[in-house]
Amino acid sequence: MEIISSKENKKIKEARKLLTKKYRKISYLVEGFHLLEEALKADHPVLQIFVEASKEEKLEKLLAKVGRPITAVKQSSELTGLSVNFVTPEVLKSLAESEHPQGVIAEVGFINRKVDFSGDKYLVLEHVQDPGNVGTMIRTADAAGFDGVLLLGETADPYSPKVIRAMQGSHFHLPVIKSSVTEGFKDLQKAELPILTTTLSADSVAYQTIHKERFALVMGNEGAGVSEEAVKAADILVHIEMPGQAESLNVAVAAGILMFSM
């Protein structure tokens, strides 16, 4: 078994670039056995795998579970589309964002997903900048049975390591689409999806009063809230009534309440 022990190895240096947004043109990195399994089960293109040599048996079991035995991978990467690289713990850590990586990192290729918004429920994130919030809301949308997530404007990159970690594989289950604010709202209106924009304005109504079979729920920036464009595009302005003394809710918490309640 050949083990890559240098962080300066060409494959390692090229893969490490994917930790930076400008290099994520055709692929990105996912970390951990759970995310690798989710990618394989969803039939996303896994371009290559970096795994600690001591974790070979664990990888073997995972690949066998999803019908991609490691023996076939070793014999012919063309047969399965997979390439396995055994590395030292130090080399693996150089590819990881987390402090204590689980022993495996995979390079996953992008797939082109087009959404016609023919489903019933969509989450729209407008200028949401915290990666943890973005990833958590995508994961919650997946759990709540939403049909897709639309990321508008300056919303955090869904393929950054922190968002990937917070999503926990939910982006393999439902489409996550990036768009400009203007084009995003145009697409929603064209699909005749009622737009529910969250805001604490005097014109908004409590979410309990809304009964829609189809809708797009718009959540805004952590500090500034939604834009004027989002307010103008709205069919209904909606809020969560708070009987306590807190001024506001974390955007991911608010989104979770709304998605599961509506």
N, C-alpha and C positions, 0 to 999 in steps of 0.2 A: 504494500500500500504506500503510495507516494503522499507525503504530508507536507503541505505548504507551511513553512516556518518563518518566512520573511514577510513583513508588512510592506516591503517594497516590491513584492512580486507583482508583475504586470496585471494579472487578473484581480488581485486585491486592490491595487491602486485605482483601477477602473471602476470596480464595484463601490469603493469608498466615495467616489465622486457623487454617487446617487444619494448621499446624505444631504447634498446641496441642491436646492430647487432648480437652478439653471441647467443642471445636467440631467434632470428627470424628463427627458424628451420621449423616450420609448419604453422606459421601465423604471421600477422603483424597488426598494428593499422592504421585506417583511421579516419580522424577528420572532422566533419561537416556533415550537412544533404545532401549536394550535393554529396559528395563522397559515403555516405551510399546508396543513391538512385542509383548512377551509378553502384555500386557493385551488388545491388539487381536486377537491370534491366539486367545486364550482366550475371546473374545467378551464380555469384561467391559465394563460401560458406561463409556466414556471421555467424560466430560461436556464437557471443554474442554482445549485444549492451549495452553501458552504457549511460544513458541519465539523465539529470537533471529532477527532478520530475516536475518542472514548465513547462517543454517542452513536457509533455505527449501528449497533444492535437496535437502538431506539428508532433510528431513521428507517432501518430495515422493516420493522414492524409497522411503522406508519405507511410506508410505501406499499407494503403488501395489503394493508387494510383498504387502500384506495385503488388497488389493482395495478400498481406500478412497481413490481418487485425490483429490488436494488440489483439483483443479478443481471436483469435485462438492461438496467441503466448502465452498469459497468461494461457490458458487452457491446452495447451500441446506443450512443446517446440519440442517434437518429430514430431508433425504434420507439423511444418513449418521449423524445423531446426534452429529456432531462440530462443534466450534466452535474455530477456530484464531485465536489472538491473537499478533500479532507484537510483540515487546518489545525494549528495549535490553538489553545485557549487565548493566547495573546493576540494572534492574528484575528480570531473571531471577534474579540473585544474591540479591535480597531474598526470593525464594520458596524458595531452596535451603537445605538443611542442610549440604551439603558445601562445602568451601573453594573448589573449582574445578568448578562445575557444567558439564555437557556441552552445554548450549545448549537443552535442552528439559525442560519439566516438565508433567505432565498431572494433571488432576483425575479421579480414578476413583471411580465410585459403588460402594457396598457391594452385595453380593448375598446373599440369605438362603440359607444352605446348611444343610440338615438331614442329619444322619448317623445311620443306623440301626445302625452298627457291624457290618454284615454281611460286611465284608471280613476279611482275615486278620491284618494287622499295623498297629498304631497306636502312635504315640509320645505319651506323656502327660508334660507338663511341669508340675510343681507348685511354685508360688512361685519360679520361676526369674526373677531380676530383671534380669540384665544383658542389654541389647538385642542386643548382638553374639552372645552365647551362644544366645539364643532364635532369632534369625534364622539362625544357622549350623546349629542342630539341625533347624529346619524344612527348610532346603535339603538337609541330609544325608538326612532322611527321604524327601524327594522323590527323591534320587539312589538311595537304597536300595530304592525301590519300595514304600514304605509306603502305606497306604490313607488315612491322615489323621493330623492332630495335634490333640490335646486340650490346651488351656491352662487350668490350674486355679488358682483363688485369685488371688494377687498377682503372677502371671506378667506380664512386660512386655507392653505393648500391641503387638500384632503390626502395627499400622498406624502406629506411630511411625516417623519418618524413618530412624532408625538400624536398626531391625529390618527395614524395607522394603529398605534397602540391603544388609543381610547376607543376606536371603532370596533376592535376585537373581531374583525372579519366581516362586519355587517356590510361593507361595500362590495363584498362578493355576492351578497344576497339580493340587493336592490340597486337600481341605477343611481349614481351620484354624478350630477351634471353641473358643469361650470358655465356661467353666462354673465353678460353685462346686466346691469340693473334694468336698463331700458328694454333690451331684447327679451330678458326673462319675463317681465310683466306682459310684454306683447304676446309671447308664446302662451302664457296662462290665459289671457283674455281671448285669444284666438281659439283655444280649446274650450272656451266657455266654462272655465272653472271659477266658481265664486272665490274671490280673494278675501281672506280674513286676516287683517293686519293688526298685530298686537300694539296697543298704545294706551297710555294712561290719560288721553285727552278727554275733555268733557263730552265729546260726541261718541265715545266708545261705550259698549254694552257688556254686561257680564256674560262670560262664556256659557253659563248654564241656560241662557235664553236662546241660544243658537241651536238649531236642529237642521243640519245639512247632510245629505247623503254624500255629496261630493264637495271638496273644497281644497284650497291651497292655504296653508297656515304660514304666515310670514313672521319671523322672529328677527329682531334688529340687533344692532351693535350694543355691546355690553354697557358702554357709557352714554352714547348719544341716542340709542334707540333706533327706530326706523326712520327712513328718509321721507322727505316731503313727497317724493315720487311714489313711495310705497303707500303713503296715506291717500294720495290722489287715485291710485290704482285700485284701492280697496272697495269692495262691495259692502263690507261690514268692518267697523273698527271694534276690536274686542279687548277685554282686560280680565284679570283675575282680581276679584275683590279680596282685600286683606284686612281682616278684623283686628289684627295686631298692630304694633307700632313700627314695624320695619318699613323703611321707605320703599323698598323694592325687593324682588326676588332675583336670584341668579338666573340668567337666561336659559341655561340648560334645565334647571329645576322647573321653571315656568313652562318650558316647552314640553317637559314630561307630563306635567299636570294636564295641559291642554290636549296633547295627543291621545292620552289614555281616556280622558273624559269625553272627548268629542268624537 
